[in-house]
Amino acid sequence: MATIGTNAGSVALPFQDWRRFKEAFAPELVEMAVSETPGRVERIVDPFGGSGTTALAAQFLGINPTTIEVNPYLADLIEAKISRIDLEAAALAFARVVERAGNSVAPPQNPFPDAPRTFVEPGVDNRYIFSKAVAARLVAYRDAIMAEANEGIRRLFRVVLASAAVPVSNVTISGKGRRYRSNWQSRRVSPAAVDSWFRDGVLQALYDLRRFADRSCQEYTLLRGDARQLVNDLPQHQLAVFSPPYPNSFDYTDVYNVELWALGYLSSRGANTALRNATLRSHVQIHRDMTADDLAAKTLGETVRKLESVSERLWNRHIPSMVAAYASDMAVVIRGIGRAMPRGGRAYIVVGDSRYAEVDVPVAAILAELAPGLGFEPLRVEPFRSMRVSPQQGGRPQLSESLLVLGRR
């Protein structure tokens, strides 16, 4: 399970270095799930597409994938990996994009006018993500890409350029968000670095697409939007393999804010708020309606009551209701998956526990208790990998991730 529970070393795998995903699970999990599912698996569902591991692995296995992804940048990244593209046309388009970017005029003083003020120099208190020169170069490429007529080529080049945004910035990204590099004030990034990252990224992407053009399955379905709603639109499938956001109070859209704003996926604060509201209620970083269904799960009720009993020690008073709302959202997703799954089908779900004020939130146990009321039988729960708790709890590696396997009844 160790090799399945981590994507360590996955940069050497095809498509995986287009954008680094430290927390992604390895594609071997998909292969294991297929081998264990009774009967023939003709379609696999992933309601939280992320890096596209499930969809891509399914294609290599000759299985038609259906993916839901709410984040527009990640949705583009997934589709760029799994869709067909005319490689000769892409090579010609690359030359045009480079020429247009080189001939572009200077952008406005602030090329990202509605983004947070820290995005472009001088930023706030002289702290900023991009220098003016680097921001101008990114915008030049972005505009040159969007001038291309072919949608698939635009999508591919846009996600490749997005992969350059963080390396040429003054910040680094982790699973807990972004922080300034330790030496960012003295680190001088030239606009030429954007040229280099984009060129190398396009070459790597075209190499992967050409080398693996003859995958066993070329078909796919990609649904863009809120998984809680789109699970009602799923086609018939026999297997689901996915890892949802964890109820760790962190909004995962923050991890991708640099790419979302720099590449034009977000153009207003309203759009940013709408995206955050379309994600699972796994965080308390914005005010949301945390009304939850009354779910028959003893462990959930006990956990929420324990959290409420230590409310004065919680950093946010909405955490107990967030945990209940998260379970309610996951119940909606799991029930929706089951509606389009025949008896004997399976769901493989990688989930992570959380902890607040020394109160554990055992997510796998909660979902396993909910499963019978959602049309599933819990088959097994097993360790997947370990995580560190939040910095407020000392960052000790004490929380676990689990693989929850459910069988359709």
N, C-alpha and C positions, 0 to 999 in steps of 0.2 A: 504493500500500500504506500510505502514511502515514495516510490517513484511515480505513483499515480497522484499522490497528494500534493505534489509541487511541480511547478514548471521550471525548476532550476535546470539550467542548461538548455532551455527551450530556444534561446537565441539561435542555436545551430539548426533548428527545425525550419522548414519552409514557411514563409509568411510571418513568423513570430517576431522578427526583429523590425517589422514595419513600425511598431510602437511597443515599447517594453511594458509588460504587464506582470509585475512581480507576484500578484496574488492569483493569477489564473491557474486553473487546474490543468494537469497534463492530458493530452489527447488519449492516452492509454485508458483513461477512465471511460471514455465513450466506447472504446473497443470492448472493455470488460462488460459494460452494461448491455451491449448488443449480444454478447455471447451468453449472458445469463438470462436474457429475456425469453420466455417461452414463445415458440412459433417464429415466424419470419418477421423481421423488422423492416418495414418498407418506408417508414417516415419517422424522423426524430424531431422533437420539439424542444426549443430552449426559449423560455419566456424572458430571460435576462441575458441577451446576447453577448455583451461585453466585448471581448477580443475576438469572438467568433470561433472559439475552439470547437464547440459542439458542431456547428454548421460545417466547418472545414473538415473535421474528422469524419463526419457523416458522408461527405462527398467522396473522400478517399475510400470509404468502406462500401461505396455504391448505394448509399441510402439518401433519400430525398430529405433535406432539412427544412424545417420551418423555424424562423427566429423572430423574436420580438425584441426591439431595442428602443428605449425612449430617448436616449442621448443622440442627437442628430449627427454629431461627429463620429461616435462609435458605430452608428448605423451605416454611415458611409464607409467606414473602415471595413466593416464586415462585408458589405456588398462589393467593395473593391477586391476583396480577397476571393470571393466565391462566384463572381459573375464572369461571363465571357467578355473578352476585349480584343479588338483588332490590334495586335502588337505592332504591325508595320505602321498603321495609322498613328499609334501612340508615339512611336519613335519620331515621326515627322512632326507631330504636335509638340513634342518636347523641344525641338529646335525652334519652333515658332514662339513658344512660351519664353524661352531664354532670350530670344531676340526682342520680344515685346518688353520684357522686364528691363532689359538693358537700355531701351530707348524711352522708358517711362519718364514723365515729368515728376517733379517733387510733389509728394502728397500734401494735404493740408497740415497745418501745424500740429494737430492732434489727429492721427489717422484712425483712432478708435474713440470717437467722441462720447459715446455712451457707456464705455467700459469704466471700471473703477479708475479713479484718478492716479493710482499707483502704476498703471500700465505703461505709461510712456514718460520719459525724462521731461521735466524735472521731478515728476511724481509728487509725493507728499513728504515734506521734510527731507527732500533730496533722496528719497528711496523710491526706486522705480524698477519695473520688470524689464523693459526694453529701452535701450538708448534710442535717441531720435533716428540715428542713421540705420540701425538694425530694423526698427519699426518700419521705416520707409522702404527698406528692401523687401521685407515680408509683404507689405501692401502691394508693391510693384509686381511681385510674383503672383500674389492672390488675384489681382485684377487681370493679369495676363492669362492666368488659368481660366478665369471665368469668361474670357472672350472666346474660348474654344466652343465649337458647336456641338461636339459629341459629348453626351451626358456622362457616359462611362469613363471617358478620358478625363473630363473635368473632375469627376469624383475621385479617380485614382490619383491625379496630380495634387488635388486638394489635401487628401489625407497624407500624402508623402510630404508636402510642405508643412503640414501640421506636426509631423514628427521632428521637424527642425526647430519648431518654435521654442520648446523648452531648452534644448542644448545651446541656443544662441541667446538665451535670456539670463537674467541675474538670479534666477531661482532654481531650486530643485524640487522634484515632486516625489512624495511617498504616499503610502496608503492613508496617512493622516493629514494630507493636504500639502501645501507648498511652504517653503521657507527660503530665505535668502542664502545664497552660497556664502561660505565663511569668508571668502576673499573677493566678494563681488565688486567692491569699490575699486580695487586695483586690477581687476580682470577686464581687459579691454577686448571686446568682441568686435571684429571687423564685419561690415556688411558682406564681405567676400565669404564669410563663414556660412551665410545663408545659401550662396551659390553652391558651395561645396556640399553642404548637407542635402540640398535639393537634388543636385546632380547624382550624388551617390545613392540617394534614396530611390530615385527613378530607375537607375540602372539595376539596383537590387530587386525592385518590384517587378520590372520587366523580365529579369532573369527567372524569378520564382514563377511568374505567370507562364512563361514559355516552357520551363522545365516540367511543370506539373499541369500542363494544359489538357492532358489526356486522363484526368481523374475519372474514376468509374462512374460517377454521377456528376452531371453538369447543371442539374436543375436545383432550384431553391425557391423558397418563399420568405420574403422579409417584410415584416409588419412593423411600421414605425409609430411608436406612441406608448401609451400607458398600458403596461401588462395587465393591470387589474380590469381593464376594459377589453383589450384585444384577445384575451384568452377565450372570449365568447365567439371569436371568429376563426378559431383553429380548425384546420382540416383533420380528418381521421388520421390517427397516429398510434403507434404501438409502444413508444418509448419517449420519455422526457429526461434530459440530462441538463442540470443547470445549477448555478450558484447565485442565490439572490443577494442583495445587499444585506448586511448584518445590522441588528439593532444596537449599534454602538454610538448613537447620537451624532454621527458624522455624516454630512451630506456628501455623497460620492460625486455629485456634479462639480464640487469644488476641485477635485483632482484634475478635471479637464477644462477648467476655466480659461487657462492660457490658450489652449487650442480653440475653444469655442469662440472666444472674443477675437483672437488674432485672425482666424480664418473666416470670420463673418457668419458663423452659425448662430451667434447671438448678436443682435444689433440694438437691443434696448434692454433696460432693466426690467421692463414688463415681461419680455420674452424669457429672461433669466428666471424670474419668479414663476412663470407658467411652467417652465421645465422642472423646477424644483418641486412644484406641487404635483407634477405628474409622476414622480418617483414614489416608491414605497414609503410609508410613514416610519422610517427607520432612524429618523434624526429629529432634533429639536432646534436646528439652527435658524429656522424661520417659524413664524407662528402659523400653525395649521389646525384644522379641525381634527381632533383626536378621538372623535366619537367611534366607539368600537362595538361590534356585534357581541352579544352575550354568548360566549363560546363555552362548551362543556369540556373544559380541560382543568383538572384539579391542580396540576402543576402551575399552569398559567395564573389561576386565581391566587394560589399561595405566593407566587413570585410577586405579583402586583401588590398584594397586601404587605409583604415584607418591605417592598420599596416605599410604600406609603408610610410605613412605620418609622422609616429613617429619612423622611422627606426633608427634615431640617439639615441633613448632611449632604443632600444631593445638590449638585451645582446648578441644576435646572429643575424647577418644580413640576414640569410637564413629563419627566422621564417615566413615571409609572403609567400614565395614560398613553405615552408613546409605545411602551412595550405591549400594552393591550391592543393598540391600533395596528402595530406591526403584525401581531398574530392574526388579527382580523383580515388584514390585507393578504397575508400568506394563505389564509383559508380560502379567500376568493380565488387566488391564482391556482391553488391545488385543485379546488373543486372544478374550475374551468378546464384544467388539463384533463381531468377525469371524464368530463362530458363527451369528449371526442376520442376516448381511448377504450378499446374493447376489454372485456374481462381477461385477465392474465397479463395485461400490459403493465409496465413498470415506470416508476419515477425514481431517478437517482438525484438526490439533492445534497449539495455540499453547503453546510450552514456553520456559523460560528457563534459561540456563546459570548455573552457580555457580562460585565460586573459593574455595579454602582454601589458605592458606600459599603463594600464587602458583601453585597447581596448578589448572588449569581443568577444569571438569566440563562437557563439551560434550554436553548432554542430547539435542539434536536428532540429532546424529551417532550417539549410542548407540542411540537408538530406531530410527533408520533402519537400522542394522545388525541390530537384533533383528527387524525387520519380516518378512523372508522366513520366518523360523521360526515366525511367528505367523499366517501365512496372507495377508500383505500384500506388496505391492511398493512400495518407496519411489519416489514419482513426482517429488517435488522438495522441496528445503529452501530457503527464502528468508528474508532478514531481515524482521523484523516491527517491532521497535522496540528501543531500548536501555534498559538499566536501570543504576542505580548499584550498585556492589558494597557490601558491608556496611560499617558505620562503622569496623570494625577494619581494613579495607583502604583507608580514606581516603575512601570514598564517591564515588569517581570514576566517571563514566559510561562504564565499559569493558565491561560484560557485555551480551550481546545476547539478545534474544528472537527466536525463529524460528517460522515457520509450516512445519510438516511435513505434507506431503500424502501419504497412503498410498492405494493402490488394492487392492481385494480381488481376490485371484488365484483 
